[in-house]
Amino acid sequence: MNPYVNMGVGALLGTVFVLMTVSIASEGIFQPGGEIGPRLLEVAAGAAGGEEAKAEPIGPLLASADAPAGEAVFKKCASCHTVEKGGPNKVGPNLWDIVNRPIASHEGFSYSAGMQTFSEGGKVVWDYDHLSYFLEAPKKHVPGTAMGFAGLKKTDERANLIAWLREHSDNPAPLPEAGAGTRRRSGARRRRRQRGPCSR
């Protein structure tokens, strides 16, 4: 047989094998059409074996957060998001009045299937802890999200950014009370409804 034909057939079979492997692996990871899994707050610590999953709440750090420093952190987000009132959607949705507004509901923005599933039809809101855990590692906490940002690993950076975003609202959400912990147990789904005229 012609050696060029052999090489062509070999390349084709190799490509098919790689594509099949990737397809099988992705199905095992993302389970299309099924439940994505526990809410972001339940998986933040990644505890296994039925043990209680705990994640450090951001609330205690917000009282002392440096909002002006958060503006500098936002520069990492500015290529994909606007924050001014009435600002346009870019690669990501506008973030005006983001705190406590329903997830995946900003008008005119097309959200990924992963984010829509995670939002539970608008029942889950961007409270302080959801924002913090999502910003830490978007793809880890919301499988299937189209957000390609690697995340903010430093807790103080996330606190500063969230404090700055909080100020971008006609009616800023109240800060958590001092000493009020918001740790959540694995399996619990704590949901907070929208409190103001928000539109995400």
CORGI-V180501 format. One record per residue. N is the residue number from 0. OMEGA is omega in radians with two decimals (999 if undefined). NEAR is the number of other C-alpha atoms within 10 Angstrom. Layout:
<<N OMEGA NEAR> <N OMEGA NEAR>>
This chain:
<<0 3.14 5> <1 -3.12 6> <2 3.13 8> <3 3.09 9> <4 3.11 10> <5 -3.13 11> <6 -3.14 11> <7 3.13 11> <8 3.13 12> <9 3.13 12> <10 3.14 12> <11 3.14 11> <12 3.11 12> <13 3.13 12> <14 3.12 12> <15 3.13 11> <16 -3.14 12> <17 -3.14 10> <18 3.13 12> <19 3.13 12> <20 3.12 11> <21 -3.14 11> <22 -3.13 11> <23 -3.13 10> <24 -3.11 12> <25 3.09 12> <26 3.14 10> <27 -3.12 10> <28 -2.97 11> <29 3.12 15> <30 -3.08 13> <31 3.07 13> <32 -3.13 9> <33 3.12 8> <34 -3.13 11> <35 3.14 17> <36 -3.12 15> <37 3.09 16> <38 -3.05 21> <39 -3.09 21> <40 -3.11 28> <41 -3.07 23> <42 -3.03 21> <43 -3.13 22> <44 3.08 15> <45 3.14 15> <46 -3.09 14> <47 3.04 10> <48 3.09 5> <49 3.13 8> <50 -3.14 10> <51 3.13 15> <52 3.14 18> <53 3.09 18> <54 -3.10 19> <55 3.12 17> <56 -3.11 20> <57 -3.05 23> <58 -3.10 21> <59 -3.12 18> <60 -3.05 17> <61 -3.13 22> <62 -3.13 15> <63 -3.11 12> <64 -3.13 20> <65 -3.09 18> <66 3.10 20> <67 3.08 12> <68 3.10 16> <69 3.09 20> <70 3.10 18> <71 3.11 14> <72 -3.10 18> <73 3.10 20> <74 3.09 11> <75 -3.08 13> <76 -2.94 14> <77 3.13 13> <78 -3.09 11> <79 -3.05 16> <80 2.91 20> <81 -3.10 20> <82 -3.11 20> <83 -3.14 14> <84 -3.14 13> <85 -3.13 10> <86 -3.09 13> <87 2.94 16> <88 3.05 18> <89 3.03 13> <90 3.05 14> <91 -3.10 18> <92 3.02 23> <93 -3.04 23> <94 3.08 23> <95 3.09 24> <96 -3.06 24> <97 -3.05 28> <98 3.11 27> <99 3.06 24> <100 -3.08 27> <101 3.14 24> <102 3.04 25> <103 -3.12 27> <104 -3.13 20> <105 -3.04 19> <106 3.05 11> <107 3.13 11> <108 -3.14 16> <109 -3.09 14> <110 3.08 18> <111 3.10 14> <112 3.13 16> <113 -3.14 20> <114 3.13 20> <115 3.11 18> <116 -3.13 22> <117 -3.08 25> <118 -3.10 19> <119 3.08 15> <120 3.12 13> <121 -3.14 17> <122 -3.13 15> <123 -3.10 22> <124 3.10 24> <125 3.03 21> <126 -3.02 19> <127 -3.11 23> <128 3.08 20> <129 3.11 22> <130 -3.09 21> <131 -3.08 27> <132 3.10 27> <133 -3.13 20> <134 3.13 21> <135 -3.10 21> <136 -3.03 18> <137 -3.05 22> <138 3.10 18> <139 -3.03 17> <140 3.08 23> <141 3.14 24> <142 3.12 19> <143 3.10 20> <144 3.12 18> <145 -3.12 16> <146 -3.06 17> <147 -3.11 10> <148 -3.08 14> <149 3.11 12> <150 3.10 18> <151 -3.06 19> <152 -3.10 13> <153 -3.09 9> <154 -3.11 17> <155 3.08 18> <156 3.12 22> <157 3.13 26> <158 3.14 27> <159 -3.13 25> <160 -3.13 26> <161 3.09 27> <162 3.13 26> <163 3.10 20> <164 3.14 22> <165 -3.10 23> <166 -3.13 16> <167 -3.09 18> <168 3.03 17> <169 -3.11 12> <170 -3.06 12> <171 3.12 16> <172 3.11 19> <173 3.08 8> <174 3.09 13> <175 3.11 16> <176 -3.14 11> <177 3.10 11> <178 -3.14 8> <179 3.12 10> <180 3.12 13> <181 3.11 17> <182 -3.06 15> <183 -3.10 18> <184 3.11 16> <185 3.13 21> <186 3.14 14> <187 3.12 11> <188 -3.13 14> <189 -3.07 11> <190 3.12 12> <191 -3.12 14> <192 3.10 14> <193 -3.10 19> <194 -3.08 11> <195 -3.09 13> <196 -3.11 10> <197 -3.03 17> <198 3.08 16> <199 999 24>>
